[in-house]
């Protein structure tokens, strides 16, 4: 594999968001055919997006994701409800993070028990669909200490924040910066274009670059065009498209071996 990679990551996958992504995914597939190389996608799946319906109950989404898995794409658990149902924030910092920065930081303030319960429910839904649950990405990349503790106790292979991927259970970091847009208004889209250009110049030499797309990006032509053009640019510049899990398997075999050894020692201690 080439030393420079990128991962196309679709956030907030749910029955109600698939129609937003459908045309873009088809365009990416056509682009891959035109360039002679398939472009794999990492799908961040929310089991019950905002409590409006479980993925396992959607025959349409299940057929789509089953097909994409068979083609070599990756499915990743992305929260459970993707909304912050915790008690109201008490500090100014928490108010900013949970009410201004985002209203969807589901795992930002959870204790170990509640985080673990939601992780278990998410894994159970994946398993009922026959989907592997390799990675976990918290909504808005926000995780409490309780979430971190719960992740260490479960069979996830990685998690992430905006700048890094972390091999689990040791939380071993690997540089993998993200480019992300905020597309909900015209001024945000204009600012996102400027910021993303700065980010790309800053990160262009990183071994792994993540493109973090959201359903709202697909609803506006400027953001839609930006992402499709960026994928083509990265392909033509020599970066190899990969899923996050396949990149981790390639880039961090030593870390992976260390983590497996840690799990084995933990299992022997518990026996």
FENWOPE-V782918 format. One line per field, one symbol per residue. ss: DSSP state (H for helix, E for strand, C for the rest). psi: psi as a letter, one per 30 degrees, with the letter a starting at -180 (. if undefined). burial: + if it has 9 or more other C-alpha atoms within 8 Angstrom, else -. A space follows every 10 residues. Layout:
ss=???
psi=???
burial=???
//
This chain:
ss=CCCCEEEEEE EEECCCCHHH HHHHHHHHHH HHHHHCCCCC EEEEECCEHH HCCEHHHCHH HHHHHHHHHH HCCEEEECCC CCCCCCCCCC CHHHHHHHHH HCCCCCCCCC CHHHHHHHHH HHHHHHHHHC CCCCEECCHH HCCCHHHHHH HHCCCCCEEE CCCEEEECCC CEEEECEEEE CCCCCHHHHH HHHHHHHHHH HHHCCCCEEE EEECHHHHHC HHHHHHHHHH HHHHHHCCCE ECCHHHHHHH HCHHHHHHHH HHHHHHHHHH C
psi=klfkllkjjj lhkleffeee feeeeeeeee eeeefgkkjl kkjjkjeijg ggkkeffjee eeeeeeeeef fglkkkkiae fhljgllkkf leeeeeeffe elggiegegk leeeeeeeee eeeeeeeffg klielkkkkg gkkleeeeee efglhkflal afflkkklff hkkkkilkkk ljgfleeeee eeeeeeeeee eegfgkekkk jjlleffffk eeeeeeeeee eeeeefffkk klleeeeeee fheeeeeeee eeeeeeeeef .
burial=---+++++++ +++++-++-+ +--+--+++- +++-----++ +++++++++- ---+++-+-- ++--++-++- --++++++++ ++++------ ---+++++-- -+++++++++ +++-++-++- +++-+++--- +-+++++++- ++++-+++++ ++---+++++ +-+++++++- +---++++++ +++----++- -++--+--++ --+--+++++ ++++++++-+ --++--++-- ++-++---++ +++++-+++- --+-++--+- --+------- -
//
